[in-house]
Amino acid sequence: MRPITLHEIIPLQRPIQHFSDCYLISSVSALARSKDGQKILSQNIAHQGNGFRIRFQNVDEHRLEYLVTQEDIQRLIPLDKYYNEAIITCPQNPIIKAIEVAMNMLLKEHPHKKPFVSRFAKCHEKFEYNKPSNFLEIFTGQKPIILNEGGLRMSLTRDKDKAIELLEKIDIADDFAFIAGTGLKDQKGFAKVHCFAIEGVNTENQYLQIYESRKLESIEVPFEKAIKIFKFLTGYLR
């Protein structure tokens, strides 16, 4: 086996979302921006034969590995709502697809690793819909910081002080991997129940920068707006 290299990890900072798995895409994106996260990605993903060996560090306190072949990757095809093959104009990253296939394998054996609430959403693949904190803990073996991810509140308004304090910590951290997510409430310009990797925080000018994996763009969001838009924050600080 040959671990993936930094050259292969850097493109994972700006992945393209083709399935309903923003939790996974944003988590990988956030890890790829972090020095610690890059080490974890290299430890957990390796070339083997014509495919990849994907390692999950904590599945019910056990380490599991899955071999994803090139044939497995090629069989993973995005579908539209009518179950027709979706038209894809941007190339799909094979490492992202390998992780998605591995999550399908994991959830087939351990269906409880997909939260009960996530099972209600209509999906084509088992790996679609989940919580980023759930994926992060399974993949890294480390429990992330969580602010309001599982709560009923659809914004961070009542957790404003905690959210601002956490954003300030991200700004001054030596290393971080964090995700911001919206809830079920409609937000102008932001999709519902969607996750974004945090690219950076500027406390002095009171804004954070997030990566939108559907539009392949970075967006600056003022703190005050972020508190109203985002339901939760989750990730790691170093």
Buried (B, 14 or more C-beta within 10 A) or exposed (E): EEBBEEEBBEEBBBBBBBBBBBBBBBBBBBBBBBEBBBBBBBBBBBBBEEBBBBBBBBBEEEEBEBBBBBEBBEEBEBEEEEEEEEEEEEEBBBBBBBBBBBBBBBBEEBEEBBBEEBEEEEBBBBBBBBBBBBBBBBBBBEEBBBBBBEBEEBBBEEBBEEBBEBBEBBBEBEEBBBBBBBBEBEBEEBBEBBBBBBBBBEBEEBBBBBBBBEEEEBBBBEBEBBBBBBBBBBBBBE
